Amino acid sequence: MAGLRALGVLSRITVRHRYTLFSDSTRRGFSVASSLMARTHVNYEVKGDVAVVRINDPTSKVNTLSVHMQKEMAEVLGEVWSNDAVKSAVLISSKPGCFIAGADINMIQACKSAEEVTYISQEGQKMFEKIEKSPKPIVAAINGSCLGGGLEFAIACQYRVATKSKKTVLGTPEVLLGLLPAAGGTQRLPKMVGLPSAFDMTLTGRNIRADKAKKMGLVHQLVDTLGPGLKGPEERTMEYLEEVAIECARGIVNKKIPLTKEKGMMQKVQDYVMSFPFVRNQIYNTVQKKVMKQTKGLYPAPLNIIDCVKSGVEQGSDAGYLAESQNFGKLAMTTESKALIGLYHGQVACKKNRFGVPEKEVKTLAILGAGLMGAGIAQVTVDKGIHTIMKDTTLEGLNRGHQQVYKGLNDKTKKKSITSFERDTTLSNLTGQLDYSGFQNADMVIEAVFEDIAIKHKVIKEVEAVIPPHCIFASNTSALPIKDIAAASKRPEKVIGMHYFSPVDKMQLLEIITTDKTSKDTTASAVAVGLKQGKIIIVVGDGPGFYTTRCLAPMLAEAVRVLQEGVDPKKLDSLTTGFGFPVGAATLADEVGIDVAAHVAEDLGKAFGPRLGGGNPELLKTMVEKGFKGRKTGKGCYVYQPGLKSKEVNMELNDILESFKLTPNPAVSSDSDVQYRLVSRFVNEAVMCLQEGILANPVEGDIGAVFGLGFPPCLGGPFRFVDTFGADKLVEKMRRFEDVYGNQFTPCPLLLDHAKDPSKKFHK
Amino acid sequence: LKKTLSLITTCLVLLTAKSKKTLAKPGVKNVVLVEGVRTPFLQSGTTYADLMPHDLARAALQGLLHRTGFPKEAVDYIVYGTVIQEVKTSNVAREAALGAGFSDRTPAHTVTMACISSNQAMTTAVGLIAAGQCDAVVAGGVEFMSDVPIRHSRKMRKTMLSLNKAKTLGARLSLLGSIRLAHLSPELPAVAEFSTAETMGHSADRLAAAFGVSRQEQDEFALRSHTLAKKAQDEGLLSDIVGFKVPGKDIVSKDNGIRPSTMEQMAKLKPAFVKPHGTVTAANSSYLTDGASAVLIMSEEKALAMGYKPKAYLRDFVYVSQDPKDQLLLGPTYATPKVLERSGLTLADIDVFEFHEAFAGQILANLKAMESDWFAQNCMGRKAKVGAPPLDKFNMWGGSLSLGHPFAATGCRLVTTVAHRLKKEGGQYGLVAACAAGGQGHAMVIEAYPQ
């Protein structure tokens, strides 16, 4: 008993003792503690003489540079700078997959004027300038995405350490949102990595992996990722990164790690060459020309970026920073930027499964048909840990498909994004076969056989005889209504459409089509598979041509008419690309296949009548008869020669066009009119799909059009285009075309609604 | 007083009492180690430099015969391990046996399993005996790093092979003309994983970091290994060595890689694989070594019938494998609990531990992993940790770090050392464990032969 009491006293004493011992620091500590309590996004801890500053946005999966984050960061850095015990600092994120993913887009969207946005930029510039001039070295410890403002933050620090994790990427993707790196990025990058690399980074917005970043001089040191130890791999890797970064920070303070790297011979030569204004001007001009060629001047951001870099290099940093912040303000107010940001948000929304978690995860996926589409689907499936069965009817077909999958993976090996060993183990997930063996284990079957309803019916019956009851049957048709295909099924609730776009490994969109009978779980499962395959997904209602094909058909029909009216394919292409389509209409027809286009035109023509007509469908048929099926046969609108990138107009086409010649009506045949004839039919059909409930919402309509059909991204999709261009103006144009061509240009009721009431917008 | 005394004795008995009195199983043949020898392990490029792998193997085999006086005709079978193969002697077991004067009627085959190749050779022998196929098997392993096969580039090989088939002078000349400078760059063998392309040292450094093993801990462990090896060498405990007269050179009778240094000296070295912040250095890694080892394994009854006194019983063994990237060198952690379970022993039953020391960081990471419940539960699917071996029973006569590590010869050295240490220290059970490239591992329980 006595002992117990003694212990109690002892503990009380020690407690009291602790208070007295630290009374000094508690007073000081209190203010720290109170602000610590208040701080939610940025915190720091002092380890010896190094302050470890941790970033963690508790409300999100990623860290963004929000106003709140910046405020706390300024406070914390202020304390770090004023604390004499601290000699250096390490900046690290508490989120394993993300350093800082960029500035908060909502913060910029909330601004009403260019001045407000310019102010945000200037605040960022000031903060990073302070960091750049920090009297105590700051080491950025990077694991996961370090993008946009995050990268600008990192390059303002004195030293950068990054993990070799595949998640670690550095880049300035602002240009993809129609913006520019506005917190000193356009000024610091050229100094750090040289003009050519800086232009490459800021103008393409591409992600740079850690090893490449080290070679470019963007980061100083790399840290390996670790496996499991006494903790989980991610957690321990973060700790390790922090430990190494702390050592670096001490090394810099002790002058053991020099901050200026000795320049190599190549670097010296490059610097010398760059010292001539003539050389630099040459670079600006080349880059400018390249940008103009690629964007047709439709995107202001890249040109502004060149301008900012140029101002900084030629007129000094004051001018550079000023140009950066002002251009940023201007850009944020452009319709292009708003369209691109809209697409970004839409893309995020279309990467979620709004149908919930499927009851059964798809572990074995069978694909019927090893053609371009079938093998393409296999390509994006096999590397996601899904056992993939690829079935074809002929050994030649199977061999071709197998080679396509192999080539896709081997190209990745050549680019070093995977090792040859990963390629081989991935391929071991693929089974190629001519029969239905193993289908009893399939969780989903996707058919990519010829577009003929009789063949589809035959296939669905054969498949249903061997697959288990839970297995989903998906059709990769581009035009046949799913309910017609499902008519042959014993279990229509398990039938769904999964419309992929060619080439499957490059095109991001997947259009999923549900019928009235398709069960919710079937849809959830199809979306889950699509998401695993890395697709952006829109889910649309059933009907001829669904959404995407239906929008494309009238535009292609119009394109045929334009050709008949004597516009040559090259001119047609330049008109469409001039409007912002990444691929011209004639080239697109060749890529899709003239036979496919003819087929679709005929099917949809039957379903929708003359409204979907335009040019003479016999023209396409004649082309097919002559063997001009597009790129796959070497001839279409153009002549394709293997190994040659440039293509010539197919001269033999002229004879056909001559026999189908129409006389253009000069009232609707100016370049601009031709462009709007093509686009307005596309847009009108899209709006009609929304009106008819094929589309669930305008967002999916915009995403589908941009990512599946190449609708001009700078316009943000057909619905945003109507919002910004004005429905009334569009209707006015269409009425003019209607007078000449009839009901093909009759605006649909929903579009007319919007034309009548300007306050009606598809996007809020 | 009497009471206390008896209490103390019970305590003592309890302390030394084993979970099992013996690991002999009814109906299972007892397999014994009769003798084990090895050539001195030399750093590659030293006295053995001009030999060939089978020469070293010959020396070990001859040494075994010489030491045991075993009649050559009584050897039923020979199994030998090797890792880096000399293409001329791809079945090095056969070439060495013939060269060592074994009967040409004794079949021989070669096995390979990276650093546990001779363990594989020994367990193959155990299997042959347990299955009643053989009574006396010689097992061993050889590694010769002074000369490794360096190949022409694939392009050059292809050209040369086509040259064989070219019929006309013109065809030959055009083939010769196609040779470019790039054809001439040779392909060097690397101690790297084929599957991950990562060198073993790099993986070891990451492993050490994953378990938070510091540079100082690693240097200390390496120093311990060298110090203990030196002591064992000086005290004449490394009695498995047989001298080897190298043609044209001296008789070699000692390992030449044992160099106890100081912590200060070791601290000066720069990291060898992960630069600049890595912790694995030349001083805390095992080095490239030439050497060979051989053991005679027999059924107990045959050994006794022939008048041999076995050194130890070879009991349960396991092979394990795991992720070749992040857990490349954790074989002992996975193998130890498994083999103990198999034999019905606990870690406390083991008197002698001999673990293969690939890197100090690797050993320390394994010790930490074995001591971690988190690792056992999250990575191995076990309920609890197995526990780390106490260091006063662990590699007491040095290890691969100091004695050297001829890849395929190390396994036999470990087993023979356990047998010798059990005898010297009076223990009953010993445990051998080792990691190997490919993310594999091995462990074996050895029981002392009653005196």
Boltz contact constraints between the chains, C-beta under 6 A:
constraints:
  - contact:
      token1: [A, 224]
      token2: [B, 206]
      max_distance: 6.0
  - contact:
      token1: [A, 226]
      token2: [B, 206]
      max_distance: 6.0
  - contact:
      token1: [A, 226]
      token2: [B, 209]
      max_distance: 6.0
  - contact:
      token1: [A, 226]
      token2: [B, 210]
      max_distance: 6.0
  - contact:
      token1: [A, 227]
      token2: [B, 210]
      max_distance: 6.0
  - contact:
      token1: [A, 227]
      token2: [B, 326]
      max_distance: 6.0
  - contact:
      token1: [A, 227]
      token2: [B, 327]
      max_distance: 6.0
  - contact:
      token1: [A, 228]
      token2: [B, 379]
      max_distance: 6.0
  - contact:
      token1: [A, 229]
      token2: [B, 210]
      max_distance: 6.0
  - contact:
      token1: [A, 229]
      token2: [B, 211]
      max_distance: 6.0
  - contact:
      token1: [A, 230]
      token2: [B, 372]
      max_distance: 6.0
  - contact:
      token1: [A, 230]
      token2: [B, 374]
      max_distance: 6.0
  - contact:
      token1: [A, 236]
      token2: [B, 210]
      max_distance: 6.0
  - contact:
      token1: [A, 240]
      token2: [B, 209]
      max_distance: 6.0
  - contact:
      token1: [A, 244]
      token2: [B, 277]
      max_distance: 6.0
  - contact:
      token1: [A, 421]
      token2: [B, 195]
      max_distance: 6.0
